[in-house]
Amino acid sequence: MTLSAETAAPSDSRNQEAVQPNSPVVFFGEDKPLQLDSGSVLSPFQIAYQSYGTLNADKSNAILICHALTGDQHVANTNPLTGKDGWWTSLVGSGKPIDTDRYFVLCSNVIGSCMGSTGPASVNPATGQPYALDLPIITISDMVRAQAMLVEHFGIEQLLAVVGGSVGGMQVLQWASSYPDKVFSAVVLASGARLSAQNIAFNEVGRQAVMADPLWLNGQYLTQSDTVPRKGLSVARMAAHITYLSETALHRKFGRNLQDRANITFGFEADFQIESYLRHQGNSFVDRFDANSYLYLTRAMDYFDMAAEHNGLLASAFTGTKTRFFVASFSSDWLFPTSESRLVVHALNAAGASVSFVEIETDRGHDAFLLDEPVLFSTVDGFIRSAARAKGL
């Protein structure tokens, strides 16, 4: 069930997916409010999702995929906005490590985003206009709480696995902490239990770039025809994208090579290939993502600190857990370096959890968890198969 087109604010392709997504949607009415960490209540609200495979008779073969910061629910199907393959078809699909022939795979768009789950581009039923900045601040815990309601909607009592990378990995950790009995196994990739000061700084640069754009209009751009803070959001994406790569990979791919020219122009066009690449990343991002959602989701990332929620003791977040954990980091990832993964592993060890850990050698940086990394595929495949056997599947 979704909000009807009649209640929606005037919209165009910028927020069409937010209002009428090309995905199944579960609507939670006022009888099922979502209590937020801020003290506010979100009600009504909805979650857009995609599912793959078949849920077995006892509903024991379900795997939940948690997407990263600007990802979405289209993990293994064609994205309706870009026309491209799903963002994790290397890992999820028929015969893949997360095998849709064996498992029921579920991926939802997080609340606060812009692909059909309630977010700042969604219609506020109280006004008939987009929420914009009237949406309460959303946290990682809030996202997980909403996902738990979706899982309950399917009648799933325990997930075989919860899997995610980056901000998706944060959600996995929160799932394991908040709902330990509902998570049989957890896969945490290129992530951590907190965000570093450096990463908070990068997020703030991005937010300020968005808010400095004169077309941001204090968040009210969706109510104005043909108005969107393209330049600000593009710059925010450019800055963030640098953190997803490694210096080695950038040098190998671009070096100081010039873009479609033999000599520098002594101007401010994109002389270098790396400049052209970043501009392309920024421009294409604006076509698929909402600027206010970017503010909300980066803020959720900033606020995440599991140890702080447990009197500074990260191990206390997992006390008594029976969940099996697999944690992987990547040697060239400076957004979530291996040291952050080790903090999680040490806390899990201190809590007596069953945990496997691997640091994967690669020069591809943070984005390696999304790419063709054979070691990642084989280790995730082995872990999921082992979990399935232990669960009797």
N, C-alpha and C positions, 0 to 999 in steps of 0.2 A: 504494500500500500504506500502511495506517495501523496504529497501535496498536489492538488489538482492544478492544471494549467491556469484555471480561472483565478487562483489565489496568488499566482506568481507575479512578481514585479516584472515590468518590461525588461526583456532580456534579449541577448543576441548570442552569437557563438562563444563569446567570452565566458559566459556563465551558464550555458545551456546544460552542460553536464552536471552542474551543481543543482539545477532545478529539476531537470528531467533526464537522469542518467541512463546511458545505454547499458544498464546492469540491473539485475534483480535488487530489490530494496525491501528491507524490513522496517516497518514504521512502528515506533513505540509511542503510544498515546499518553495522555496525562495520567493514566493509571499506572504507568511504568516510567516514572521520572528517573533521570540520571543525576545522581548527587555528585557534584564536582568538588575537587580539592579546595577550590577558592571559597567554598561555602554557598555558592550559587547552585541552582538546580536548572538543568536543561530539560525542558519538556514543552511540547512533544519534540521528538528528534527521530532521525532515521539513519540507517546504515546501508550503504550500497556495497555489494559484494559480488564475487564470482566464485563458482565452484566447479570442480573437475572430478571425474571419476564417480564412483557409486558408494554411498554409505551402506555398510553391511548391516545385517539383521540386528546385531546387538550394538551397533553404532560405536564400534571399538577401533575402527581403522581411519579415524579422522586426523588430518594434519592441518594445523593453522599456519599460514604464512603471514608474517608481519612485514609490511613494506617499509622502505627507508623514507627519508625526509620528504622528498617530492615525488615519491613513487605513487602507486595506486593499486587498485584491486585487479588490474589486468596483467596478472603475473604470467599467464600461459595462453593468452588469447590475443587476437588483434586489438590494438588500442583504438577506440573509436575516434579519437581526436587526431592521432598522428598517422594512423593506418599502418603502423609498424607492429612487429611481433611483440608479444608480451616481454616484460623486462627481465624475466628469469627463465626463459624457455631452455636455457642451457642446463638447468637443474631440475625443472619441473615439467613433466610430460610423460607420455607413453614410453616405457623402457628407460626413463631417466632415473637418477638417484631418488628423487621424490616421484615415484612411479604412479601415474594416474590410473594405470590398469589395476593396481593393487590397493591404492588408498583413495579416500575421499579427501580432496584438497580444497581448503576454504581460504579465501583471502578477501579481507574487507578493506575498504577505504577508511582511514582513521577519521574520527570526528575532528573538526577543525580544518580539514582539507577541502578540496573543491571538485571532487569527482562523484558526488552524489550523497555522501554522508554529510550530516549537518555541519556547516562551517560558515564563515563570514559571508560567503556568496549565496548561501541558502536564504530562502524566504523566512523572515520573522513573522510568524502567524499573528503577532500582536499589531503589526504595522502594515503587512502586505508588501513590504520592501525588503531588500537584502539586509541581513543582520549588520553587516559591516563591523564597526568596532563595538556595537552593542552586544555582540556575542561574548559571553564570559571567557576569561582566559582558560585554556585547556592544558592539562598536564598529561604526561605519559600514563600515569595511573588512571586518569579519566578515559584515555583511549582504550586501555585494557579493560576497564570496567564495562565500557560499551561493547567491546568484543565479547566479553563473557556473557552479556545478555544475548548477543547473536548466537553464540555457541549453545546457550540454553534453549534458544528458540528452535534449534535443530534437534533438541532432545539428547545432545551429546553430554554424557556425564564425565568422561575423561578423554582428553586428546592424546592420541598416540605420540604426537610431537608438536611443539611450537617452534617455528624456525624463522630466523630473521637476521639481517645484517645491518650494521650501522644503527640508525635510530630504530630499525626493526629489531635489532639485538637488544636494545634497551627495553623494548616491549616484551621480549621473551623473558628477560630477567625479572621484569615486573610481574609477568604471569606466574613464573615459578615461585615468586615470593608471596604474592597475594592469593594465588589459587593452587597451592602445592598438590592438593589431592586431584586436581583436574588436569595436571600436566605429567604424563608418564615420562617423557623425555624432552629435552630442550637443546636446541642448536643455536649457539650465539656466535656470530661471525663479525669480525672487524668492528667490535663494539666495546662498551665499557659500562661501568656502574655510575658514571658521572661524566660531566663535560668539563674539560680543562679551561682555565682562564683564557688561554690563547684561542680556543674554539669559541668561547663566549664572545671574545673580541671580534672574531670574524663574523659571527652572526649579527653583532651590533652594527658593524660596518654595512652589512647587507640591509638591515632594517632602516638605517639612516639614509641609505641610497634611495630606498623606496619612498620614504616619507619626505625626502627633499625634492622629489619630483613634483613640480607644480600641478601636474594632472592627478596626483594622488587625492587631492581635495579632502584631506582629513579622513580618508577612507571611504568617501561617498561617491567615488568615481562610477560605480555601477548604476547609479541613478541618472547619470548623464549620458546622453547619446554619443557613441563613438569616442568615449573618453576612457583611457587606461594609462597608468603610469609606466609606459613601456620602457623608457630610458632608465628609470630608477630600478625597476625589477630586473632589467637586462644586466645592469652593472652588478646588482646583488648576486645574480647567478654567475657572472664571470668571476667574481671574487671567490665565491664558494667552490666553483669548479676547480680552481687552482688547488684547493686543499684535497681534492679527490685523486689527484695525480701525484707522481713523484718526479723529482728533478731529473733522475736518470731517464724515465720514460719520456718526459718532455724533450730532453736533449736528443734522445734517439729518434723521436718522431718528427721534431721540428728544428732543433738546433737553432741556428741564427739564419735559417734559410729565408730568402725573400719570397713574397707572395706575388706570383704572376708579373714579375718585373726583374730587370737585370741590375738595376741600381736603386739606391734609396732615393726618395723623392724630395727630401728636405721639407717635409710637411707632416701632417698628422693623420694621413690615411693609414690603412693597415699595411705598412711596408713589410712586416714580418709575418710568416705563416702562423706563428703562435697568436699574433694579434687577430688575424682573420678567423682562426679557429675559435677563440674566445668570443668574438663578436657573433659568430654563428650560434654558439651555444647559448648566449644571452638572448638573441632574437628568437630562436626556436622555442626557448623556454617560455617566453611571454605569450606565445600562441597557445600554450596548453595549461598554464597555471595562473591562479588568482593571486594578486599581489598581497591582499590582506591575509590570505591563507599562509603565505610565506612568513608574514610577521608572526602569526599565531603558532605555527609549527616550529619555527626557530626558537620561540620563547619557551615552548614545551621542552625542547631539547636542553635549553639553558637550565631550566629549573630541576631537571632530573638529577637526583643525588641520593642513591639508595642508602648509603652509610649515614647521611644526615638524618634520614627518616628513622634510623635505628640507633640513636645516641652515638653516632660516629663509628659504630661497629658493623661493618658490612656483613660479617659472618652471621650476625643476628637476623639478617633478612632471610636466611635460609636454614635456620635452626630446625632440626628434625626432619628436613626434607628427604623424601624418598625418590625424588625426580632424578633421572639420569641426565648428565650434562655433557655436551660436547662444545668446546670453545676453540675457535681458530682465529689466529691473527696473521697478518701479512708483514713480512720483514721491511717493506718500504712504505708502510702506511704511517704517515705522521699526523693524520687526523685522529685516529685511534691506534696509537703505537702498541707494540706487544706488551709494554709495561702495564698498560691499562687492562689488557686481558689477563695478565699474571695476577693483578690485584684481585680480579674476580675469581680466578682459579684458587688462589691462596685462601680467600674467604670461604669458598666452597669446601676446600680441604678442611679448614678449621671447623666447619659445620658438619663434617663427617659425610659429605655428599659423595656420590659416585661421579667422578669427573674425568674426562679425557681432554687433553690439550695438545694442539699442534701449532707451531709457527711455520707458515708456508713461505718458502723463499721465492720472491718475485720482485721485479722492479716496477710493477704496474700500479703501486700505491693503493689507496683506500678502495678504489673501484674494482680491485682484483676480485672481490667476492661476487661481482656481477659478470665476470668474464670467464673465458674458457681456461680454467685452471685445473688440470687433471688431478693434482694431489687433493684439491678441495673436493672434487667430484667423488674420488675413490673413498676418501675418509668419511664424507657425509653419507655416501651409499652404504658403507660398512656399518656406520653407527645406526642409521635408520633400520637396516636389516636386522641388526642385533636387537634393537628395541622391539621390533615387530615379533621376533622369535620369543623374546622374554614375555611378551604380552599374549603369546599363543596364536599369533596370526600367521 
